[in-house]
Amino acid sequence: MTSLTQRSSGLVQRRTEASRSAAAAEKEKSPGEDEDESRRGEEEDDDKGDAKETRLTLMEEVLLLGLKDREGYTSFWNDCISSGLRGCMLIELALRGRLQLEASGMRRKSLLNRKVICKSDAPTGDMLLDEALKHVKETQPPETVQSWVELLSGETWNPLKLHYQLRNVRERLAKNLVEKGVLTTEKQNFLLFDMTTHPLTNNTIKQRLVRKVQESVLEKWVNDPQRMDKRLLALLFLAHSSDVLENAFCPLLDDQYDLAMKRVRMLLDLEPEAEAAKSGANELLWAVVAAFTK
């Protein structure tokens, strides 16, 4: 009995000594280590903040792919990007739960014949998106996806509907990218006139976007559009429709380029009606795809 008591008292003594030594080590811990830990925490918070600040909309991503890095403007020969950006707006609003297609009904109307209706009029925080959402909400009777792309682009023969046109879209998107620290603003002289340009100032974000597009059809290719991220899928379709997808594939090697274009062609050959009917599909996304590819 005495030996057990001595053994237990020895254990208690060793535990007490261990706790004392740990407390002493905590006191002797250098203030520099505390500063390092707090600095690491602040850096992680900063990284999270940067990620939030540089989150781009579909329109901004398509425009960024189309902008020349040094010159700060899109190609003068690109007449597709205007309508492509309007398609981006419709899909962006659909992905945010603001727009949807009307029910197909008993007659099973096609995607291009179904009207776009407002699901929620809650502000998005983006002026362009809110302006487009306001037009869709207030328009009666509702219009189809194809009609909205034309109306928002100003490509309509009806003078009574010209007020639907969203003006200076590229300039307004570029200013958004300036505010997010991606672009800067300069003035360039073109002999007869001066033009405001927006050269690239944050190459990291542009390269991250280009790499994301490349990987989606190369290393991270899933061979099933239903398993792809909807925003990334929409970006591939609309970058192609806006004639800016080629800019993301230019740095690729010949074999990689051929494979990437082959897989993009596979996506373009999909039947939007069949894809929209699958479980979990976004019908308005596929309606926009149908409007641009069929």
C-alpha positions as CSV (number, residue, x, y, z in Angstrom):
1,M,0.0,0.0,0.0
2,T,2.8,2.3,0.9
3,S,4.6,1.6,-2.4
4,L,1.4,2.4,-4.4
5,T,1.1,5.7,-2.5
6,Q,4.7,6.6,-3.2
7,R,4.3,5.7,-6.9
8,S,1.2,7.8,-7.3
9,S,2.8,10.8,-5.6
10,G,5.8,10.4,-7.9
11,L,3.4,10.6,-10.9
12,V,1.7,13.7,-9.6
13,Q,5.1,15.3,-8.9
14,R,6.3,14.6,-12.5
15,R,3.1,16.0,-14.0
16,T,3.4,19.1,-11.9
17,E,7.0,19.6,-13.0
18,A,6.0,19.1,-16.7
19,S,3.2,21.7,-16.4
20,R,5.6,24.1,-14.7
21,S,8.2,23.7,-17.5
22,A,5.5,24.2,-20.2
23,A,4.4,27.4,-18.5
24,A,8.0,28.6,-18.3
25,A,8.5,27.9,-21.9
26,E,5.4,29.8,-22.8
27,K,6.7,32.8,-20.8
28,E,10.1,32.6,-22.5
29,K,8.5,32.5,-25.9
30,S,10.0,35.3,-27.9
31,P,7.7,38.2,-28.8
32,G,9.0,37.9,-32.4
33,E,7.2,34.5,-32.7
34,D,3.9,36.0,-31.6
35,E,4.4,38.8,-34.1
36,D,5.1,36.2,-36.9
37,E,1.9,34.3,-36.0
38,S,-0.2,37.5,-36.0
39,R,1.3,38.6,-39.3
40,R,0.5,35.2,-40.9
41,G,-3.1,35.6,-39.7
42,E,-3.3,39.1,-41.2
43,E,-1.8,37.9,-44.5
44,E,-4.5,35.1,-44.7
45,D,-7.2,37.7,-44.1
46,D,-5.7,39.9,-46.8
47,D,-5.7,37.0,-49.2
48,K,-9.3,36.4,-48.5
49,G,-10.0,40.1,-49.1
50,D,-8.1,40.2,-52.4
51,A,-10.0,37.2,-53.6
52,K,-13.3,39.0,-52.9
53,E,-12.2,42.2,-54.6
54,T,-11.0,40.5,-57.7
55,R,-14.0,38.3,-58.3
56,L,-15.1,39.0,-61.8
57,T,-18.4,38.8,-63.6
58,L,-18.9,36.9,-66.8
59,M,-19.0,40.1,-68.7
60,E,-15.7,41.3,-67.2
61,E,-14.0,38.0,-67.9
62,V,-15.0,38.0,-71.6
63,L,-13.9,41.7,-71.9
64,L,-10.6,41.0,-70.2
65,L,-9.9,38.1,-72.6
66,G,-10.6,40.4,-75.5
67,L,-8.6,43.4,-74.4
68,K,-5.0,43.9,-75.7
69,D,-2.7,44.0,-72.7
70,R,-0.6,47.0,-73.6
71,E,-3.0,48.9,-75.9
72,G,-6.0,48.6,-73.5
73,Y,-8.7,48.2,-76.1
74,T,-10.4,45.4,-78.0
75,S,-9.8,44.7,-81.7
76,F,-11.5,47.1,-84.1
77,W,-12.4,44.2,-86.3
78,N,-14.3,42.4,-83.5
79,D,-18.0,42.9,-84.1
80,C,-19.2,39.9,-82.0
81,I,-18.2,41.0,-78.5
82,S,-21.1,43.5,-78.2
83,S,-23.8,40.9,-78.5
84,G,-21.7,38.4,-76.6
85,L,-21.5,40.7,-73.5
86,R,-25.3,41.0,-73.6
87,G,-25.6,37.2,-73.5
88,C,-23.2,37.2,-70.5
89,M,-25.6,39.5,-68.7
90,L,-28.5,37.2,-69.2
91,I,-26.6,34.2,-68.0
92,E,-25.1,36.1,-65.0
93,L,-28.6,37.1,-63.9
94,A,-29.8,33.5,-64.3
95,L,-26.9,32.1,-62.3
96,R,-27.7,34.7,-59.6
97,G,-31.3,33.6,-59.4
98,R,-32.8,36.7,-61.0
99,L,-34.0,35.4,-64.3
100,Q,-35.5,32.2,-65.7
101,L,-37.3,30.9,-68.7
102,E,-41.1,30.4,-68.6
103,A,-42.4,26.9,-68.3
104,S,-42.3,24.9,-71.6
105,G,-46.0,24.0,-71.3
106,M,-47.9,21.1,-72.8
107,R,-46.7,22.0,-76.3
108,R,-43.0,21.7,-75.2
109,K,-41.9,25.0,-76.7
110,S,-38.3,25.2,-77.8
111,L,-35.7,27.2,-75.8
112,L,-35.7,30.0,-78.3
113,N,-39.5,30.4,-78.2
114,R,-39.8,30.6,-74.5
115,K,-40.0,34.0,-72.8
116,V,-37.5,35.3,-70.2
117,I,-39.2,36.2,-66.9
118,C,-38.1,37.9,-63.8
119,K,-37.7,35.5,-60.9
120,S,-36.4,38.0,-58.3
121,D,-35.9,41.8,-58.6
122,A,-33.4,42.0,-55.7
123,P,-30.5,44.3,-56.6
124,T,-27.3,42.6,-57.6
125,G,-24.9,45.4,-56.7
126,D,-23.8,45.7,-60.4
127,M,-25.2,48.7,-62.2
128,L,-25.3,47.0,-65.6
129,L,-26.9,43.9,-64.3
130,D,-29.5,45.9,-62.4
131,E,-30.3,48.0,-65.5
132,A,-30.8,44.9,-67.6
133,L,-32.9,43.3,-64.8
134,K,-35.1,46.4,-64.6
135,H,-35.8,46.2,-68.4
136,V,-36.8,42.5,-68.2
137,K,-39.0,43.0,-65.2
138,E,-40.9,46.0,-66.6
139,T,-41.4,44.6,-70.2
140,Q,-44.8,43.2,-70.9
141,P,-45.4,41.0,-72.7
142,P,-42.1,39.2,-72.0
143,E,-39.4,38.7,-74.7
144,T,-37.3,35.7,-75.8
145,V,-33.6,35.4,-75.2
146,Q,-32.8,36.2,-78.8
147,S,-34.9,39.3,-78.6
148,W,-33.2,40.5,-75.4
149,V,-29.7,40.1,-76.9
150,E,-30.8,42.3,-79.8
151,L,-32.7,44.8,-77.7
152,L,-29.9,45.3,-75.1
153,S,-27.4,45.6,-78.0
154,G,-29.5,48.2,-79.8
155,E,-29.8,45.9,-82.8
156,T,-33.5,46.5,-83.4
157,W,-35.4,48.0,-86.3
158,N,-38.2,49.1,-83.9
159,P,-37.5,52.8,-82.9
160,L,-39.9,52.4,-80.0
161,K,-37.6,49.8,-78.4
162,L,-34.3,51.7,-78.8
163,H,-34.5,52.7,-75.1
164,Y,-33.7,49.1,-74.1
165,Q,-30.1,49.5,-75.4
166,L,-27.4,49.5,-72.8
167,R,-24.9,52.1,-73.8
168,N,-21.1,52.3,-73.3
169,V,-21.1,48.7,-71.9
170,R,-17.4,48.1,-72.7
171,E,-16.3,51.4,-71.2
172,R,-18.4,50.8,-68.0
173,L,-17.0,47.2,-67.6
174,A,-13.5,48.5,-68.1
175,K,-14.1,51.1,-65.3
176,N,-15.3,48.2,-63.1
177,L,-12.0,46.5,-63.8
178,V,-10.1,49.7,-63.0
179,E,-11.8,49.9,-59.7
180,K,-10.9,46.2,-59.0
181,G,-7.2,47.0,-59.7
182,V,-7.0,44.9,-62.9
183,L,-6.8,47.8,-65.5
184,T,-5.6,51.4,-65.5
185,T,-6.9,54.4,-67.5
186,E,-4.9,56.2,-70.2
187,K,-5.4,58.6,-73.1
188,Q,-4.1,57.6,-76.5
189,N,-4.0,59.8,-79.6
190,F,-5.1,58.2,-82.9
191,L,-4.2,61.1,-85.3
192,L,-7.8,62.5,-85.7
193,F,-9.1,61.8,-82.2
194,D,-8.1,60.9,-78.6
195,M,-9.4,57.7,-77.1
196,T,-9.6,56.5,-73.5
197,T,-7.9,53.2,-73.2
198,H,-7.5,50.7,-70.3
199,P,-4.1,48.9,-70.4
200,L,-3.6,45.9,-68.1
201,T,-2.0,46.7,-64.8
202,N,-2.5,43.4,-62.9
203,N,-1.2,40.6,-65.1
204,T,-1.7,38.0,-62.3
205,I,-5.4,38.1,-62.6
206,K,-5.4,38.0,-66.4
207,Q,-3.0,35.0,-66.4
208,R,-5.2,33.3,-63.8
209,L,-8.2,33.7,-66.0
210,V,-6.3,32.5,-69.1
211,R,-5.0,29.5,-67.2
212,K,-8.5,28.6,-65.9
213,V,-9.9,28.6,-69.5
214,Q,-7.0,26.5,-70.8
215,E,-7.2,24.0,-67.9
216,S,-11.0,23.6,-68.4
217,V,-10.4,21.9,-71.8
218,L,-7.0,20.3,-71.1
219,E,-6.0,19.1,-67.6
220,K,-9.4,19.5,-66.0
221,W,-11.5,18.4,-68.9
222,V,-14.5,16.3,-67.6
223,N,-16.1,15.3,-70.9
224,D,-19.6,16.0,-69.5
225,P,-21.1,19.5,-69.6
226,Q,-23.4,18.7,-66.7
227,R,-20.4,18.1,-64.4
228,M,-18.7,21.3,-65.4
229,D,-19.0,24.4,-63.4
230,K,-21.9,26.4,-65.0
231,R,-20.1,29.7,-64.9
232,L,-17.0,28.2,-66.5
233,L,-19.1,26.4,-69.1
234,A,-20.9,29.7,-70.0
235,L,-17.5,31.5,-70.2
236,L,-16.3,29.0,-72.8
237,F,-19.4,29.4,-74.9
238,L,-19.6,33.2,-74.7
239,A,-15.8,33.7,-75.2
240,H,-16.1,31.7,-78.4
241,S,-19.3,33.6,-79.5
242,S,-17.5,36.9,-78.7
243,D,-14.5,35.8,-80.8
244,V,-12.0,36.2,-77.8
245,L,-11.5,32.5,-76.9
246,E,-8.6,32.3,-79.4
247,N,-6.7,34.8,-77.2
248,A,-6.6,32.4,-74.3
249,F,-5.4,29.5,-76.5
250,C,-2.6,31.5,-78.3
251,P,0.2,30.6,-75.7
252,L,-0.5,26.9,-76.0
253,L,1.7,24.4,-77.9
254,D,0.4,23.1,-81.2
255,D,-0.7,19.8,-79.8
256,Q,-2.4,21.4,-76.8
257,Y,-4.1,24.0,-79.1
258,D,-5.5,21.3,-81.4
259,L,-6.8,19.3,-78.4
260,A,-8.3,22.4,-76.8
261,M,-10.1,23.4,-80.0
262,K,-11.3,19.9,-80.6
263,R,-13.0,19.9,-77.2
264,V,-14.5,23.3,-77.7
265,R,-15.9,22.0,-80.9
266,M,-17.4,19.1,-79.0
267,L,-19.2,21.6,-76.7
268,L,-20.4,23.6,-79.6
269,D,-21.9,20.5,-81.3
270,L,-24.0,19.7,-78.2
271,E,-27.8,20.0,-78.6
272,P,-29.0,22.7,-76.3
273,E,-32.5,21.4,-76.1
274,A,-31.3,18.0,-74.9
275,E,-28.8,19.5,-72.4
276,A,-31.4,21.8,-71.0
277,A,-33.8,18.9,-70.3
278,K,-31.2,17.1,-68.1
279,S,-31.5,17.3,-64.3
280,G,-29.8,20.3,-62.7
281,A,-29.3,22.1,-66.0
282,N,-29.8,25.9,-66.2
283,E,-32.4,26.4,-69.0
284,L,-31.6,30.0,-69.6
285,L,-27.9,29.3,-70.0
286,W,-28.7,26.8,-72.7
287,A,-31.2,29.1,-74.3
288,V,-28.4,31.7,-74.7
289,V,-26.1,29.0,-76.1
290,A,-28.8,28.1,-78.6
291,A,-29.2,31.8,-79.6
292,F,-25.5,32.1,-80.4
293,T,-24.7,28.7,-81.9
294,K,-27.8,27.7,-83.9
